[in-house]
Amino acid sequence: MRPSFIPRTRLIACPDCDLLQLPAHLSTGVSLCARCRAVLERPLAPAELPLALAVTASIALMLALSFPIVTLNVAPEPVRTTLPATVGALWAADMALLAVLLAVATIAAPALEILALLHVLTHLHAGTRAPLVAAALRMLDAIEEWNMTEVFVLGALVALVKLGDYAEVEYGIALWSLAALMVLLVGIGTWFDPRAAWRALDPRP
């Protein structure tokens, strides 16, 4: 008798115990791991709430990048600067590692995640499929495995505080916008499942 094989594209690795398995959906549409009972898949929720959270997150990111967040103690007098300008100032001050960390954590990673979410959720809400949706879903799937944006943001802010005599963090609009951004990204991750979105946008087996 010839052995039967399960296509690799149908197998899912459990995010908690790494068991590779074929998902079995319950009556509620949720799929649980056969070993540790972690959630593998869940039904696609309406796109309105995560789309609204993504739009709000984009506004929070723009506010965080537009308003001063750091006061640099440089001669002849202190300078209030935004996050992008702070990255440039740290790079010019031979603090390349801190500059790259700050740029990736507070600018590049959140911006890419929000853009991909907006692209996918907009077409989910409209019920259409457009170019680059597959690429955006793959990006979100990769980000989900390494999603520590809030950890990076907190680490960058702690690093700025540690600069001591060189910089002071301002507790204003930009800082509160970053805090709101972290909460919004966590909320989006709770309500949005990239696998369910993939099945909805590309129903092929």
C-alpha positions in Angstrom: 0.0 0.0 0.0 1.3 3.4 -0.9 1.8 5.8 2.0 -0.4 8.9 2.1 1.3 12.2 2.6 -0.2 15.4 4.0 0.8 18.5 2.0 3.2 20.7 4.0 1.0 23.8 3.3 -1.8 22.3 5.5 0.4 21.6 8.5 0.7 24.1 11.3 3.4 24.3 14.0 2.1 25.0 17.4 3.4 28.4 18.6 3.8 27.1 22.2 5.1 23.5 21.9 6.2 23.4 18.2 4.1 20.3 17.4 3.6 20.0 13.6 0.0 19.0 13.0 -3.0 19.1 10.8 -5.5 21.6 12.5 -8.8 20.2 13.6 -11.4 22.9 14.0 -14.0 22.8 16.7 -17.7 23.8 16.3 -16.8 27.3 17.2 -14.2 27.5 14.4 -11.2 27.6 16.7 -8.4 25.1 16.2 -6.4 23.9 19.3 -3.1 22.1 19.6 -3.5 18.4 20.1 -0.8 18.3 22.8 -0.9 21.6 24.7 -4.3 23.0 23.7 -2.8 26.3 22.5 -4.9 28.2 19.9 -3.6 27.4 16.4 -6.3 29.1 14.3 -9.4 31.1 15.0 -12.3 32.3 12.8 -11.8 35.6 11.0 -13.2 38.4 13.1 -14.9 41.4 11.4 -12.3 43.8 10.0 -13.9 47.0 11.3 -12.3 46.9 14.8 -8.7 46.0 13.8 -8.9 48.4 10.9 -10.0 51.2 13.2 -7.2 50.3 15.6 -4.7 50.3 12.7 -5.8 53.8 11.6 -5.5 55.0 15.2 -2.1 53.4 15.5 -0.9 55.2 12.3 -2.1 58.6 13.8 -0.3 57.8 17.1 2.9 57.0 15.2 2.8 60.2 13.2 2.3 62.2 16.4 5.1 60.4 18.1 7.4 61.3 15.2 6.3 64.9 14.8 6.5 66.2 18.4 9.6 66.7 20.5 10.4 63.8 22.7 14.0 64.4 23.7 16.0 67.4 24.9 19.6 67.1 23.8 22.1 68.9 26.1 24.5 70.3 23.6 26.3 73.6 23.3 25.5 76.4 23.3 22.0 75.6 24.6 19.7 72.5 24.9 17.8 71.5 21.8 14.3 69.9 21.8 14.2 67.3 19.0 11.9 64.7 17.6 12.6 61.0 17.3 13.9 61.1 13.7 16.2 64.0 14.5 17.4 62.2 17.7 18.4 59.2 15.5 20.5 61.5 13.3 22.0 63.3 16.4 23.0 60.0 18.0 24.5 58.8 14.7 26.5 62.0 14.4 27.7 61.6 18.0 29.2 58.2 17.2 26.4 56.3 19.0 25.6 54.2 15.9 24.3 51.2 17.8 21.8 53.2 19.8 20.8 55.2 16.8 20.0 52.0 14.8 18.1 50.5 17.8 16.0 53.6 18.1 15.3 53.8 14.4 14.3 50.2 14.1 12.3 50.1 17.3 10.3 53.3 17.1 10.2 54.1 13.4 10.8 51.3 10.9 9.2 48.2 12.6 6.0 49.9 13.7 5.6 51.7 10.4 6.0 48.6 8.3 3.6 46.7 10.6 1.0 49.4 10.4 1.3 49.8 6.6 0.9 46.0 6.1 -2.1 45.9 8.4 -3.8 48.8 6.7 -3.3 47.2 3.3 -4.7 43.9 4.4 -7.5 45.1 6.6 -8.7 47.6 4.0 -9.2 44.9 1.4 -10.7 42.5 4.0 -13.2 45.1 4.8 -14.0 45.7 1.2 -14.0 42.0 0.3 -11.5 42.4 -2.5 -8.0 41.1 -3.2 -5.3 43.5 -4.5 -1.7 43.2 -5.5 0.9 42.8 -2.6 -1.7 41.5 -0.2 0.1 38.1 -0.1 3.4 39.9 0.5 1.8 42.0 3.3 0.4 38.8 4.9 3.8 37.1 4.8 5.4 40.1 6.4 2.8 40.1 9.2 3.3 36.4 9.7 7.0 36.9 10.0 6.5 39.9 12.4 4.2 37.8 14.5 7.0 35.4 15.4 9.3 38.2 16.4 6.7 40.7 17.5 8.4 42.5 20.4 7.7 46.1 19.3 6.7 47.2 22.7 9.9 45.7 24.2 12.0 47.5 21.7 10.2 50.8 22.3 10.6 50.5 26.1 14.3 49.5 25.7 14.9 52.5 23.5 13.3 54.8 26.0 15.3 53.3 28.8 18.5 53.7 26.7 17.6 57.4 26.3 17.1 57.8 30.0 20.4 56.2 30.6 22.1 58.8 28.5 21.9 61.0 31.6 23.8 64.2 30.9 23.4 63.9 27.1 19.6 63.8 26.8 16.3 64.0 28.8 13.1 62.4 27.7 10.1 64.8 27.6 6.8 63.5 29.0 4.6 65.1 26.4 2.5 64.3 23.3 5.2 62.2 21.6 5.9 59.9 24.6 2.2 59.4 25.3 1.6 58.7 21.6 4.3 56.0 21.8 2.6 54.5 24.8 -0.7 54.5 22.9 1.0 52.9 19.9 2.2 50.0 22.0 -1.3 49.4 23.4 -2.9 49.6 20.0 -0.5 47.1 18.4 -1.2 44.6 21.2 -4.9 45.1 20.6 -4.6 44.5 16.9 -2.7 41.3 17.6 -5.5 40.2 19.8 -8.3 40.8 17.2 -6.5 40.0 14.0 -5.3 36.6 12.8 -3.1 36.6 9.7 -3.9 32.9 9.0 -7.6 33.6 9.0 -7.1 36.6 6.8 -5.0 34.5 4.4 -7.8 31.9 4.1 -10.4 34.7 3.4 -8.3 36.4 0.8 -6.9 33.3 -0.8 -9.4 30.4 -0.4 -7.4 28.0 -2.5 -6.4 24.7 -0.6 
